[in-house]
Amino acid sequence: MVSWRIPAGETSGEAVRQASSFIDENDQFLASDLDADRDALADLIRRLRSVDPVQTLDSLLQDLRLGRYPLLHGKAFQVTVGVGAAPGHSVALIAEAGSANEELAMQDREYAARIEAVKQRAHGRWTEILASLGVDERILKRRNLPCPLCGGTDRFQYTDKFGEGNYHCRQCGPGGGFKLLQAIMGVDFNTALRDVERCLGMMPVTAPPRSCEPSAERMKKLAQRIWNEAKAVTVGDEVDRYLSGRGLALPGTRRCCASTLPSVITRRKPPASHARWPSTRRCSPAFRVPTATP
């Protein structure tokens, strides 16, 4: 068995030539076989060296073309890697139409639709978007530079080849505008999404804040409830003793909401032009107390 190695930083798949000369028994060069094997090796290297688990899984699922299977349409799954029998993975159905998790699945679909809408609007505009969000313009000049994700000296190049903010790194592989923005600005995907939405004028509409001021109808009901809860003031009770201590006589009984009386009532001195206090003073919506001579 012949062993061969893939050089560090090699992502083109050219190392496949170590395994075969791609020349058949008639000395014909098998160019199509070379291209197919080289592309397959390049994909494998990219997935094995990827630092983004979502991108790696997404590339694997694209090869499976799951959309061909109607049974899987509209379903949400939880995939766990690293458990069970070798190579180790488990799949669980977590949401489908009519299940308890339908609302969660709907939110996921809405979020996916939101991402897709942003991608469509941003297509072909990623260079200006990245520049407006603070990405150094030197990175966007399509020259070989150190990779913002893994370093190096000249392994990285921004190309925007497909209009999606595309770049390629010989160490960690290709990526797009969102991944580049996350790496350079040090933000998570949701923050990057909102930044791009804001740049494109696509921020989701938020409901106006509710006013904290109560309505007139609510205040009317509150006043009616206070009145209904009022009780008669009797001689010797807490209210009568307080008023007597302030020099206010209580010739009869009046209604008063005791719970609404302040703990301290400041008695104002009457104007000099008045010989007596007004005949009545209102201390609650339902309470009038005759006053004594100051």
Secondary structure as GFF3:
##gff-version 3
##sequence-region A 1 294
A	DSSP	three_ten_helix	14	18	.	.	.	ID=ss1
A	DSSP	alpha_helix	31	49	.	.	.	ID=ss2
A	DSSP	alpha_helix	53	64	.	.	.	ID=ss3
A	DSSP	three_ten_helix	66	68	.	.	.	ID=ss4
A	DSSP	three_ten_helix	70	72	.	.	.	ID=ss5
A	DSSP	beta_strand	76	81	.	.	.	ID=ss6
A	DSSP	beta_strand	89	95	.	.	.	ID=ss7
A	DSSP	alpha_helix	102	122	.	.	.	ID=ss8
A	DSSP	alpha_helix	126	132	.	.	.	ID=ss9
A	DSSP	three_ten_helix	139	141	.	.	.	ID=ss10
A	DSSP	beta_strand	145	147	.	.	.	ID=ss11
A	DSSP	beta_strand	151	158	.	.	.	ID=ss12
A	DSSP	beta_strand	167	169	.	.	.	ID=ss13
A	DSSP	beta_strand	173	175	.	.	.	ID=ss14
A	DSSP	alpha_helix	177	185	.	.	.	ID=ss15
A	DSSP	alpha_helix	189	200	.	.	.	ID=ss16
A	DSSP	alpha_helix	216	229	.	.	.	ID=ss17
A	DSSP	beta_strand	231	232	.	.	.	ID=ss18
A	DSSP	alpha_helix	238	245	.	.	.	ID=ss19
A	DSSP	beta_strand	255	256	.	.	.	ID=ss20
A	DSSP	three_ten_helix	258	260	.	.	.	ID=ss21
A	DSSP	beta_strand	281	284	.	.	.	ID=ss22
A	DSSP	beta_strand	287	289	.	.	.	ID=ss23
###
